[in-house]
């Protein structure tokens, strides 16, 4: 029987499910494991500035590509450094595979005081207990009875990552990396199908159709878990077929085509535009798909969609007017529901495009760049196929009332809210999108060869879904957030990635200033000279000068946005956007204002005007 090393088996399985870039840092308990990456054609070691950044990058990679991101760390110090990033992926249901190189089994058994351990009688797997709440499954290979069970465990948790759309851990003791396992197991692909209950699906389909037939004023609502569970295309098709007014949460922006006439805007409870709020709250049936109802994603829990007048299509259940149909997975359910509504006729009033008018804030003809001006201006500059990442803070709330182009991916981490996430996430996203572009180019070449050989009469145009089309990777982050994880700009430069980064320089943590301590020193940050970022991280001085801009006025910002030569420069581009310290997006101020009258008064006294 042919065998291969366990380490090679692991990376072949990682490659099988679509992963190509491996995030992480080397450590002495996984160096031998890393060697086998180079034995799998198509896998690339990315390498990061630290383990937390690596976990953020794996998160961004997954959001961009739909496959899991993969991060590799070493025993103890490495895995704990990554834990915050993995916890964010768990909170927001992002697929991540965290591979941890552990101490050898004899070291664990004898509780040796090996470096990176804790105490005089150390439990080497105490770190595994710490990460347990941040994962949906783990393969503890030190506990298996034989190597056949080891590969079964690897396959089991990789499948679990897809089914649950949450992080999983694979713990690999150093002395197991070169152990031999049956190579023939690779001949059978990992089953990635969703385990939906067919009977429960059928009952839920009938209940949904009955509820829609009885509705007189139905609407739709989309949220971010649609994206996590790969159901964007199906959700779009369902709501477009129903042709009801459709809104979203902040995190759900862009999931429904905002250029369609039945898109009405973001519904965020009491802080929503009046027309959107009225439309949603007077609806007798709301089709809710992929809801993530955190405080920051629901207008401080003021969104009103009661169960008795909603159809909830969740990742693993459907709830129709309060009745739950369990063991149903979102994507297969939507695929089953779509043909069932083919001939369904429902009553509803026409959508009113005027509902999307959003906020009209008068910035008094200011020449400098204001919060009221910048977000709609960037939104208007975006193109179909772009991916926009906004860090926690002003950027996440600033885009609320803008209209995105079709086929745009918008990603923010508004629930977990770990500032600094977006820069490494943009690295991971840029890597994933480059892989997708390369795959499209290879597909096109193959089709051209087939056509030239007369083997195919089909056109040579790629048949990829719209979610994988080419476009720019755009990051908008604050100066404070950028400082936390700025080291990944070095990885972008080293790996030849080319995101476009807008850094909002407003002298500190604006979102915290809005909440408390508007003029307090603890919300200030050490000023960076952002012009030096690119050469600091290894970019040639001449290229770095060509790839950096600093703008202070609307006219200067307009010039950058219209500068095709700047956008076309190779490598990372950085635009420093200088703005006033006491200025914030109106929706952010309103969100914080839901805390009560005392909070509103505090913001007014500070200079943040609602």
Buried (B, 14 or more C-beta within 10 A) or exposed (E): EEBBBBBBBBBBBBBBBBBBBBBBBBBBBBEBBBBBBEEBEEBBBBBBBBBBBBBBBBBBBBBBBBBBBBBBBBBBBBBBBBBBBBBBBBBBBBBBBBBBBBBBBEBBEEBBEBEBBEEEEBEBBEBBEEBEEBBBBBBBBBEBEEBEBBBBBBBBBBBBBBBBBBBBBBBBBBBBBBBBBBBEBBEEEBEEEBEBBEEBBEBBBEBBBEBBEEBEBBBBBBBBBBBBBBBBBBBBBBBBEBBBBBBBBBBBBBBBBBEBEBBBBBBBBBBBBEBBBEBBBEBBBBBBBBBBEBBBBBBBEBBBBEBEBBBBBBBBBBBBBEEBBEBBBBBBBBBBBBEEBEEEEBEBEEBBEEBBBBBEBEBEEBEBBBBBBBBBBBBEBBEBBBBBBBBBBBBBBBBBBBBBBBBBBBBBBBBBBBBBBBBBBBBBBBBBBBBBBEBBEEBEEEBEEBBEEEEBEEEBEBEEEEBBBBBBBBBBBBBBBBBBBBBBBBBBBEBEBBBBBBBBBBBBBBBBBBBBBBEEEEBBBEEBEBBEBBBBBEBEEEBBEBBBBBBBEBEBBEEBBEEEEBBEBEBBBBBBBBBBBBBBBBBBBBBBBBBEEEBBEBBEEBBBEE
